[in-house]
């Protein structure tokens, strides 16, 4: 999908006319005349849009996707599903995520962003509320598939609707706010779901759905209206430019490096180090807090030194952080490890989308970011299955963290080469 970022000289731009939510259209010729005196934030309220993006990511990915993991033990214990069925439902959600990302990448019709975002969020809220009824695994699978589709679509749409519209000097800050929603969802889910469960599973699902519905209403009120216009599908074979191709490979490998911490760190502390469930939950909470703080912090750094340079440095930090459990089991060491991995793994979403925005023409942003999103999801699914099988065969946590360290190191190398190739690179003459 190729979304066109509205350019003042060739199209129209949305201009704030009467204040909070009323926008008019300024002809392109007038935009040329007055363009130099117009502030981008006045044309399109970036921070209000970024706040809506945060809520969309919080609901669509943070709660609907990552919030499922804390529910699995309760679902199995209450005999709603077997452990195998619960795993299948997680895989179904990932399949939906791929469908949503691919669908947005292929979309060719104009998108009214406020209507699209609120519709996707509303469907997510509906899915969560519908999950409060236990009508079997296939019934639950329908709603897990739908939440995956809406999450994947929102991930791609937010990059084009918010990050892609931001001026380069503020792209990191605005994107940091937007993608912090995922980490915030991880943190909120980890903190609230155990407390919701005292009221039972149906009420827990209903509360999650109700919160998501309120967030949807808030976005419907605050989201500035805008239209993203797709371009016609280019004729002939489209080839990724080399910096973007290397960047996407590095991004996919980041998913491989993130999985040992996401799947096994808590059990490593609780079971492998014999410290109990509470200690495992504590280190997971650190990872969740880092996931919420990482995107805005890294976004501010990226605005100062550049997205690719920031991403290279962040991956170096993540490589070290992933390796820590192989060398120490101390509380401080593992907390630092969890914070480093959580901050960078979620911050990499922002940094990669911002880097792609700087490496391709505006009408190629959504297509390239959609491909990156799909690649990440596929690698995450493959690596999750591989790590689970390896642990079942070896019951050795250190091997998992070692493989994750190697994957993250290779990811760093790919992004470093991408950064080197991106120098003196003209995105307007690339695909």
C-alpha positions as CSV (number, residue, x, y, z in Angstrom):
1,X,0.0,0.0,0.0
2,X,1.4,3.4,-0.9
3,X,0.0,6.2,1.2
4,X,0.6,9.8,0.0
5,X,1.7,12.2,2.7
6,X,-0.2,15.4,1.7
7,X,2.3,17.8,0.1
8,X,1.4,21.5,0.1
9,X,2.5,22.1,-3.5
10,X,0.7,19.3,-5.2
11,X,-2.4,18.6,-3.2
12,X,-4.3,20.1,-0.3
13,X,-3.5,20.4,3.4
14,X,-5.7,20.3,6.4
15,X,-5.8,23.5,8.2
16,X,-7.2,24.2,11.6
17,X,-10.0,26.7,11.2
18,X,-12.1,27.1,14.3
19,X,-10.1,25.4,17.1
20,X,-10.4,22.1,18.7
21,X,-11.7,19.8,16.0
22,X,-12.9,21.8,13.0
23,X,-10.7,21.5,10.0
24,X,-11.0,23.0,6.6
25,X,-9.1,22.6,3.3
26,X,-6.6,25.0,1.9
27,X,-6.0,24.9,-1.9
28,X,-2.6,23.8,-3.0
29,X,-1.8,27.2,-4.6
30,X,-2.4,29.0,-1.4
31,X,-0.4,26.5,0.5
32,X,2.5,27.3,-1.7
33,X,2.0,31.0,-1.1
34,X,1.8,30.7,2.7
35,X,3.5,27.4,3.3
36,X,6.7,28.9,4.7
37,X,4.9,30.7,7.4
38,X,2.7,27.8,8.5
39,X,3.7,25.6,11.4
40,X,3.1,21.9,10.9
41,X,1.5,21.6,14.4
42,X,-1.0,24.3,13.4
43,X,-1.8,22.5,10.1
44,X,-2.1,19.1,11.8
45,X,-2.1,18.8,15.6
46,X,0.6,16.3,15.9
47,X,0.6,15.8,19.7
48,X,-3.2,15.3,19.8
49,X,-2.9,12.8,17.0
50,X,0.0,11.1,18.8
51,X,-2.1,10.9,22.0
52,X,-4.8,9.2,20.0
53,X,-2.1,6.9,18.5
54,X,-1.0,6.0,22.0
55,X,-4.6,4.9,22.9
56,X,-4.9,3.0,19.7
57,X,-1.7,1.1,20.3
58,X,-2.7,0.6,23.9
59,X,-6.0,-1.0,23.0
60,X,-5.1,-2.7,19.7
61,X,-1.7,-4.2,20.6
62,X,-0.9,-3.6,24.2
63,X,-4.1,-5.0,25.8
64,X,-5.7,-7.1,23.0
65,X,-2.5,-8.9,22.1
66,X,0.0,-8.7,25.0
67,X,-2.7,-8.7,27.6
68,X,-3.7,-12.2,26.6
69,X,-0.5,-13.8,28.2
70,X,-1.4,-12.9,31.8
71,X,-4.8,-14.5,31.3
72,X,-3.6,-17.8,30.0
73,X,-2.9,-19.4,33.5
74,X,-6.4,-18.4,34.7
75,X,-8.1,-19.6,31.5
76,X,-6.4,-23.0,31.9
77,X,-7.0,-23.2,35.7
78,X,-10.7,-22.4,35.2
79,X,-10.9,-25.2,32.5
80,X,-12.0,-22.8,29.8
81,X,-9.3,-24.2,27.6
82,X,-6.5,-26.7,27.7
83,X,-2.9,-25.4,27.7
84,X,-2.6,-26.5,24.0
85,X,-5.9,-24.7,23.1
86,X,-4.7,-21.6,24.8
87,X,-1.5,-21.7,22.8
88,X,-3.5,-22.2,19.6
89,X,-5.5,-19.1,20.4
90,X,-2.3,-17.1,20.8
91,X,-1.2,-18.4,17.4
92,X,-4.6,-17.5,15.9
93,X,-4.1,-13.9,17.1
94,X,-0.7,-13.8,15.5
95,X,-2.3,-15.0,12.2
96,X,-4.8,-12.2,12.4
97,X,-2.0,-9.7,13.0
98,X,-0.4,-10.8,9.8
99,X,-3.7,-10.6,7.9
100,X,-4.3,-7.1,9.3
101,X,-0.8,-5.8,8.4
102,X,-0.9,-7.4,4.9
103,X,-4.4,-6.0,4.3
104,X,-3.3,-2.4,5.1
105,X,-0.2,-2.8,3.0
106,X,-2.4,-3.8,0.0
107,X,-5.2,-1.3,0.6
108,X,-5.7,1.1,-2.4
109,X,-8.7,3.3,-1.4
110,X,-8.7,6.6,0.5
111,X,-8.7,6.2,4.3
112,X,-10.5,8.6,6.6
113,X,-8.2,8.2,9.6
114,X,-10.6,9.0,12.4
115,X,-13.3,6.7,11.1
116,X,-10.8,3.9,10.4
117,X,-9.0,4.1,13.8
118,X,-12.2,4.3,15.8
119,X,-13.7,1.4,13.8
120,X,-10.7,-0.8,14.4
121,X,-10.6,0.1,18.1
122,X,-14.3,-0.5,18.4
123,X,-14.0,-3.9,16.9
124,X,-11.2,-4.7,19.3
125,X,-13.4,-3.6,22.3
126,X,-16.3,-5.8,20.9
127,X,-14.0,-8.8,20.6
128,X,-12.8,-8.4,24.2
129,X,-16.4,-8.1,25.5
130,X,-17.5,-11.1,23.4
131,X,-14.7,-13.1,24.9
132,X,-16.5,-12.9,28.3
133,X,-18.7,-15.8,27.2
134,X,-17.2,-19.3,27.2
135,X,-18.7,-21.0,24.2
136,X,-15.7,-23.1,23.4
137,X,-12.3,-22.7,21.7
138,X,-13.6,-22.1,18.2
139,X,-15.8,-19.3,19.4
140,X,-12.9,-17.7,21.3
141,X,-10.7,-18.2,18.2
142,X,-13.0,-16.0,16.1
143,X,-12.5,-13.1,18.5
144,X,-8.7,-13.7,18.9
145,X,-8.4,-13.7,15.2
146,X,-10.4,-10.4,14.9
147,X,-8.2,-8.7,17.6
148,X,-5.2,-9.8,15.7
149,X,-6.5,-8.3,12.4
150,X,-7.4,-5.0,14.1
151,X,-4.0,-4.9,15.9
152,X,-2.0,-5.5,12.7
153,X,-4.0,-2.9,10.8
154,X,-3.6,-0.3,13.6
155,X,0.1,-0.9,13.7
156,X,0.5,0.0,10.0
157,X,-2.1,2.8,10.0
158,X,-0.5,4.6,12.9
159,X,2.8,4.8,11.2
160,X,1.2,6.5,8.2
161,X,-1.4,8.6,10.0
162,X,0.8,10.0,12.8
163,X,4.5,9.2,12.4
164,X,4.6,9.8,8.7
165,X,2.9,13.2,9.0
166,X,5.3,14.5,11.6
167,X,8.1,16.8,10.5
168,X,11.5,15.1,10.6
169,X,12.7,17.1,13.5
170,X,9.8,15.9,15.7
171,X,9.2,12.5,14.2
172,X,10.9,10.7,17.0
173,X,9.1,12.5,19.8
174,X,5.7,12.1,18.1
175,X,6.3,8.4,17.3
176,X,7.6,7.8,20.8
177,X,4.3,8.9,22.2
178,X,2.3,6.8,19.7
179,X,4.2,3.5,20.1
180,X,4.5,3.9,23.9
181,X,1.0,2.6,23.9
182,X,2.2,-1.0,23.3
183,X,4.5,-0.9,26.3
184,X,1.9,0.8,28.4
185,X,-0.5,-2.0,27.5
186,X,2.0,-4.6,28.7
187,X,2.5,-2.7,31.9
188,X,-1.2,-2.1,32.5
189,X,-2.1,-5.6,31.7
190,X,0.5,-7.0,34.1
191,X,-0.7,-4.8,36.9
192,X,-4.4,-4.8,36.4
193,X,-5.3,-8.2,35.1
194,X,-4.3,-10.1,38.3
195,X,-6.5,-7.7,40.2
196,X,-9.4,-8.1,37.8
197,X,-9.2,-11.8,38.0
198,X,-10.5,-11.8,41.6
199,X,-13.9,-10.9,40.0
200,X,-13.8,-13.9,37.7
201,X,-12.8,-14.4,34.0
202,X,-16.1,-13.0,32.5
203,X,-15.8,-9.8,34.5
204,X,-12.1,-9.5,33.6
205,X,-12.9,-9.7,29.9
206,X,-15.7,-7.2,30.3
207,X,-13.6,-4.7,32.2
208,X,-10.8,-4.9,29.5
209,X,-13.5,-4.4,26.8
210,X,-15.1,-1.6,28.7
211,X,-11.8,0.2,29.1
212,X,-11.1,-0.3,25.4
213,X,-14.5,1.1,24.5
214,X,-13.9,4.2,26.6
215,X,-10.5,4.7,24.9
216,X,-12.3,4.3,21.5
217,X,-14.8,7.1,22.4
218,X,-11.9,9.3,23.5
219,X,-10.1,8.8,20.2
220,X,-13.3,9.5,18.3
221,X,-13.6,12.8,20.0
222,X,-9.9,13.9,19.9
223,X,-8.6,12.4,16.6
224,X,-8.1,15.2,14.0
225,X,-9.9,14.4,10.8
226,X,-7.7,13.6,7.8
227,X,-7.6,11.6,4.7
228,X,-4.8,9.4,3.5
229,X,-4.9,9.0,-0.2
230,X,-3.4,5.8,-1.7
231,X,-1.4,6.0,-4.9
232,X,-2.0,3.7,-7.8
233,X,0.0,0.4,-7.7
234,X,3.3,1.1,-9.5
235,X,3.8,-0.8,-12.8
236,X,6.7,-3.3,-12.9
237,X,8.6,-5.0,-10.2
238,X,9.2,-3.0,-7.0
239,X,12.5,-3.7,-5.2
240,X,13.4,-2.5,-1.7
241,X,16.3,-0.1,-1.6
242,X,19.3,-1.7,0.1
243,X,19.2,0.4,3.4
244,X,15.5,-0.5,3.9
245,X,16.1,-4.2,3.1
246,X,18.9,-4.4,5.6
247,X,16.9,-2.5,8.2
248,X,13.9,-4.9,7.9
249,X,16.2,-7.9,8.2
250,X,17.7,-6.4,11.4
251,X,14.2,-5.6,12.7
252,X,13.1,-9.2,12.2
253,X,16.1,-10.5,14.0
254,X,15.3,-8.1,16.9
255,X,12.1,-10.2,17.3
256,X,14.3,-13.3,17.6
257,X,16.5,-11.7,20.2
258,X,13.5,-10.4,22.2
259,X,11.7,-13.7,22.6
260,X,13.9,-15.3,25.3
261,X,13.1,-12.4,27.7
262,X,9.5,-12.2,26.7
263,X,8.8,-15.9,27.0
264,X,11.3,-17.2,29.5
265,X,12.8,-14.6,31.8
266,X,10.0,-14.8,34.4
267,X,10.1,-18.6,34.5
268,X,13.9,-18.5,34.6
269,X,13.8,-16.4,37.7
270,X,10.8,-18.2,39.3
271,X,11.8,-21.8,38.4
272,X,15.4,-21.8,37.1
273,X,16.7,-19.7,40.0
274,X,14.1,-21.1,42.5
275,X,12.9,-17.7,43.6
276,X,9.2,-18.2,43.2
277,X,6.3,-16.7,41.2
278,X,6.4,-13.3,42.9
279,X,10.1,-12.8,41.9
280,X,9.3,-13.8,38.3
281,X,6.4,-11.3,38.3
282,X,8.6,-8.6,39.6
283,X,11.1,-8.9,36.8
284,X,8.3,-9.0,34.3
285,X,7.0,-5.7,35.7
286,X,10.4,-4.2,35.2
287,X,10.3,-5.2,31.5
288,X,6.8,-3.8,31.2
289,X,7.7,-0.4,32.7
290,X,10.8,-0.3,30.4
291,X,8.5,-1.1,27.4
292,X,6.4,1.9,28.2
293,X,9.3,4.3,28.8
294,X,11.6,3.1,26.0
295,X,9.8,4.6,22.9
296,X,9.5,8.2,24.1
297,X,13.0,8.2,25.5
298,X,14.5,6.7,22.3
299,X,12.3,8.9,20.2
300,X,13.8,12.1,21.8
301,X,17.3,10.8,21.2
302,X,16.5,10.0,17.6
303,X,15.3,13.5,17.0
304,X,18.8,14.7,18.0
305,X,21.1,12.2,16.4
306,X,19.0,10.4,13.8
307,X,16.9,7.2,13.8
308,X,19.5,4.8,12.4
309,X,22.3,5.9,14.6
310,X,20.0,5.7,17.6
311,X,18.9,2.2,16.5
312,X,22.4,1.0,16.2
313,X,23.3,2.2,19.7
314,X,20.0,0.7,21.0
315,X,20.7,-2.7,19.5
316,X,24.2,-2.7,21.1
317,X,22.6,-2.1,24.5
318,X,20.0,-4.8,23.8
319,X,22.7,-7.3,22.8
320,X,24.5,-6.8,26.1
321,X,21.1,-6.9,28.0
322,X,20.0,-10.1,26.5
323,X,23.3,-11.8,27.4
324,X,23.2,-10.8,31.1
325,X,21.3,-13.8,32.4
326,X,24.0,-16.1,31.1
327,X,26.5,-14.5,33.5
328,X,24.6,-13.4,36.6
329,X,21.4,-14.2,38.5
330,X,21.5,-11.2,40.8
331,X,18.4,-9.2,41.2
332,X,20.1,-6.0,40.1
333,X,21.7,-7.6,37.1
334,X,18.4,-9.2,35.9
335,X,16.5,-6.0,36.5
336,X,18.9,-4.1,34.3
337,X,18.7,-6.8,31.7
338,X,14.9,-6.7,31.7
339,X,14.8,-2.9,31.5
340,X,17.3,-2.8,28.6
341,X,15.6,-5.4,26.6
342,X,12.1,-4.0,27.3
343,X,13.0,-0.5,26.4
344,X,14.9,-1.3,23.2
345,X,12.6,-4.1,21.9
346,X,9.6,-1.8,22.0
347,X,11.5,1.3,21.1
348,X,12.8,-0.5,18.0
349,X,9.2,-0.3,16.6
350,X,9.4,3.5,16.7
351,X,13.0,3.7,15.5
352,X,12.4,1.4,12.6
353,X,9.3,3.1,11.4
354,X,11.0,6.5,11.7
355,X,14.1,5.2,9.9
356,X,12.0,3.8,7.1
357,X,10.1,7.2,6.8
358,X,13.5,8.8,6.2
359,X,14.6,6.3,3.7
360,X,11.6,6.1,1.3
361,X,9.4,8.5,-0.5
362,X,6.2,9.3,1.4
363,X,4.0,7.2,-0.9
364,X,6.1,4.1,-0.1
365,X,6.1,4.5,3.7
366,X,3.1,2.3,4.5
367,X,4.1,-0.4,2.1
368,X,7.6,-0.7,3.5
369,X,6.5,-0.4,7.1
370,X,3.8,-3.0,6.4
371,X,6.5,-5.4,5.1
372,X,8.6,-4.7,8.2
373,X,5.6,-5.4,10.5
374,X,4.8,-8.7,8.7
375,X,8.5,-9.8,8.8
376,X,8.7,-9.1,12.5
377,X,5.5,-11.0,13.2
378,X,6.6,-14.0,11.1
379,X,10.0,-14.1,12.8
380,X,8.3,-13.9,16.2
381,X,6.1,-16.8,15.5
382,X,8.9,-19.0,14.1
383,X,11.3,-18.1,16.9
384,X,8.6,-18.7,19.6
385,X,8.0,-22.2,18.2
386,X,11.8,-22.9,17.9
387,X,12.6,-21.6,21.4
388,X,9.8,-23.6,22.9
389,X,10.9,-26.8,21.2
390,X,14.5,-26.2,22.2
391,X,13.7,-25.6,25.8
392,X,11.5,-28.7,25.9
393,X,14.4,-30.7,24.6
394,X,17.2,-29.2,26.8
395,X,15.5,-27.5,29.8
396,X,18.4,-25.1,29.6
397,X,17.7,-21.3,29.9
398,X,21.2,-20.2,29.2
399,X,21.1,-21.6,25.7
400,X,18.1,-19.6,24.9
401,X,19.6,-16.3,26.1
402,X,22.8,-17.2,24.2
403,X,20.9,-17.6,20.9
404,X,19.0,-14.4,21.6
405,X,22.3,-12.6,22.1
406,X,23.7,-13.8,18.8
407,X,20.5,-12.9,17.0
408,X,20.6,-9.4,18.4
409,X,24.3,-8.9,17.6
410,X,23.6,-9.9,14.0
411,X,20.7,-7.5,13.9
412,X,23.0,-4.7,15.1
413,X,25.4,-5.5,12.2
414,X,22.6,-5.3,9.6
415,X,21.4,-2.0,10.9
416,X,24.9,-0.7,11.0
417,X,25.4,-1.5,7.3
418,X,22.0,0.1,6.7
419,X,23.1,3.3,8.4
420,X,26.3,3.4,6.4
421,X,24.5,2.9,3.1
422,X,21.9,5.6,4.0
423,X,24.4,8.4,4.0
424,X,24.0,10.6,0.9
425,X,20.9,8.6,0.1
426,X,18.0,10.2,-1.8
427,X,14.6,8.6,-0.8
428,X,12.7,10.3,-3.5
429,X,14.6,8.3,-6.1
430,X,14.2,5.0,-4.5
431,X,11.4,2.5,-4.3
